[in-house]
Amino acid sequence: MVAFDDLRDRLTAHGARVRADLPLAELTTLRVGGPATVAECASTDALVATVRELDEARIPVLLIAGGSNLLISDAGFDGVVVRIANSGVEIGDGVVLAEAGANWDAVVAATVEAGFGGLECLSGIPGSAGATPVQNVGAYGVEVASLLRRVRLLDRATGEIRWVEPAELGFGYRTSVLKHSAAAVVLAVEFALRTDGSSAPLRYGELARAFDAQDGESRPAAAVRAEVLRLRAGKGMVLDSGDHDTWSAGSFFTNPVIPDSEVAAVREAIATFAGPEVAVPTYPGDGGVKFSAGWLIERAGFAKGFPGDGAPARLSTKHTLALTNRGAATANDLVTLAREVRDGVAERFGVHLEPEPVTVGVSL
Ligand code: EPU
């Protein structure tokens, strides 16, 4: 452990608010994670100075912003957690600039209220603005990569700060060069908006149907935002502290992209177990076919709410892709459930599910 008093003074001088032994469960939407020293940085200057100081001292750093995509060990983190809490938001003509720690849904809401469209399909997603490019957050047919203008990064190796264009970020389905990399810290993000107040083209079946829209038509952004919030809430995917179905990290597994050469075998396994008449939902994927992980989990025998009442960690009762903490779950409870689901799907359908959250001190 690092000498706490000396460190606290140095980080405090940079503008960080330092607390020892804070349960990280308080900082994550899954509400698990043991204790750590936390330096909360409410300004970009404090964030940059704090990370530089810790890097120079070679103290391990864990960056947390909204905490919505993290599964942290019950042992906590032996190093310093830097809480990204810079939260300024500026909306100009067709552009929004948000500091990394700004609450993502508040950013989306502010753009829609200001009369701009584009981000409304990404309403109700928990977490921070700065996290959205890291895993190329997407929902209801829109990915942040499609609207992003630039990202402001602190390069931890050189200490340099610069704006980076999307082309440099290697975006893919729920991924970018920033994911699983400690090389850079996102300081701010900037998105291009639609100035006529219309939504992004409606491409997701469930959403387009709600508006009776032909594929690719737009609707007023405010109406689309309201519908997305309604759909997400129906799946338990909007945070509500009183509802354990929302104590999750959103989708726990990404939808698997099966290479073209293996699609026939997967379809055959599905027909064998689920019957030849069932239609598995699929989507076009990069270099293959994207299958629905939620559907595969359910058909592999893990119903919504699995394993049932009283278990500390269960699948959401509204959506099989969300692993939930029913109030007293440990990280181990969640890991055990995740392994059981992953292994069951692999056994039944020969499909390997990849976890979406970043794990800290635990492995699946
Ligand atoms: N399904 C089931 N059982 C379930 C849930 C879903 O059989 O319990 C079936 C549904 O019937 C549907 C299919 O699975 O046919 C797809 O379900 P859904 O429309 O809910 O979408 P998803 O593929 O499970 C993805 C994203 C979500 C995003 C929604 C809407 C991933 C891993 N998940 O979910 O993103 O909100 O589409 O666009 O890409 C997230 O990444 O954290 C996330 C919530």
Residues whose N, C-alpha, C, O or C-beta is under 5 A from the ligand:
A	BS01	EPU	G138 A139 Y140 G141 A249 G250 S251 F253 T254 N255 P281 S292 G294 W295 E298 K318 H319 T320 L321
